[in-house]
Amino acid sequence: MTIAIGTRNTSDMVLFAEVVDAGTITAASHQVGLERSTVSRRMTSLEDRLGVPLLDRSHKMLQLTEAGSRYYEYCRRVVEAAEEADAVTRGMRVEPCGTLTVYASMSEVESFLSQVIERFLACNKNVDVALSLHEGGRMTAEDIDGVGLCLDPITGGGLTLRRIADVGESVWASKDYLARHSAIEVPEDVRDHACITHLDHEGRLRWQFSKDGRNANISVDPRFCVQTLVSARQAALAGLGLAVLPNYLCREAEQRGGLIRVLPGWSPPCGELMAVYPTAKFLSRNAKAFVEFTRDALAAGRFHELLS
């Protein structure tokens, strides 16, 4: 349904966001200084104008309909834009606040993300982070209600990607596997070995290498496919074959002697750690702050060394 510009009432959009944030119409009426009946009447009028129900009033606590959830994203955008406009006009900075949901895989969490989140929280006292693990497979816009972090994400439609950092990768194998199989001295030797792949690669694929301006494209036929980077590392540790893995995920195992870097000097292309968020949804102030903080943190100090 198309709504004429003149029929829009941004004050009702702001009020709707206040109702959702407050949790009940009564609580919202206290916050905005209006009678409960007035707030309720304006919400009903808003639903009538849009032609869809936004609030499910059949429950004791206020709940959003599917249309209401989508509409709230845009209403919240109007509120935050107004707040930022006021703050900029007064020469002030708007600080992030509230809850941010971060979606990531265990490989990022165990290696560096938990430390980045700890620092982010220390610098943003009014923000809470809810961490949700997303392991492998195809990520869709419905999976994300905040911001996701993924290494070379395999995504569905409706998602926007933003580069956070380059990630160094190598071919890794266990000491036991290498002792039981033929030597690997040049990329072409990989064809004679069992290979482990992750995510949704199927059938044959190509591993790329470069060294001193020379390039090699090697077709490999995976013997073992897994869903996550952590699972691929575990398979390599178990001696099931070679795996191309981010270096940050293997450094501890390398220090213990569990994994050995294969073909030193020959480098696969760098992976990319990406921020992922729904294209159709508003990237909140909290999400923007987190993406920028993470990008800056990973570009400096020991995190930069970890990812190289």
C-alpha positions, 0 to 999 in steps of 0.5 A: 500500500502506498501512503501519501507523504502528507498523511505521514505523522512522524510524531506517531512513529516516535510514539510507537517507538516509545511504546515498544521500548517501554514495553507497555502503553501505560509505561510509555504514557508515563514517559511521554507525559500523555494519558494512557487513553491518548497513547492507545488511541493514537496507536489504534489510529496509526494501525488504521492508517497503515492498514495492518496490526502493529501490536498484539494486544492478546497477551498481558505484555505488549508484543509486536506483530511481524509488521510491527517489528518491521515498522519499529526498525524504521521508527527507531531510525527516525528517533535516533536520527532526530536525537543525533540531529539535535546533538550535532546542532548543539555540538554534542556527541550522542553516546551508544546505549542499550543492547546490541546483539552480535552474531559470530562463530566460535572460531572468532569468539575463542580467538579474539572477539571475546577480548574485543567485546570486553574492551568495547564494553569498557569503553561504552558503559551504557551498552550491553552485548548479547552474543549469539553463535552462528555456526556455518551454513548460509546466513540470511537477513532473518538470522541477524537482528543486530550485526554479524561478524563472519570470515568470508561469509556465505550469505543469503540475500538481503545482507550488506557486507562491510570489510573489517580486517584482512585475515592471514591463512595457511595450509595446516596439518598434524605432525602425525599426518605429515609423518605418515604421508609423502612430503609436501614441497610445492603446491602441486603435491597437495593433490596427493593428500587428503583435504579437509574443507568447511562451510558449504563447498561441495565436490572439487574446488581449487586452492590458490597459492602465491610466492614471490610473484608466482601463482598456483591454482590446485584442484583438490577433491575433499575427503572430509567436509565440515560445517565450521572452521573449528570443526576443520581445525579439529579434523586437521588435529585428528590427522584427517588431512590438510586444511586451509585455515586462518592462522589465528585459529591455529597459533595455539595448536602450533605452539603446542606442536599439534599443528604444523604449517604446510608449504611455508612461503606459499600463501593462500589469498587472505581471508576477509573478516566482514561485518554483516547486517540486513540491508533493509534494516537500520544499522543502529547507533550501537552496531555502527559503534561496534563495527568501527571499534572492532575495525580499529581494534583489529588494525592495531597492536597484538590483534593485527599480529594475530590476524596476519 
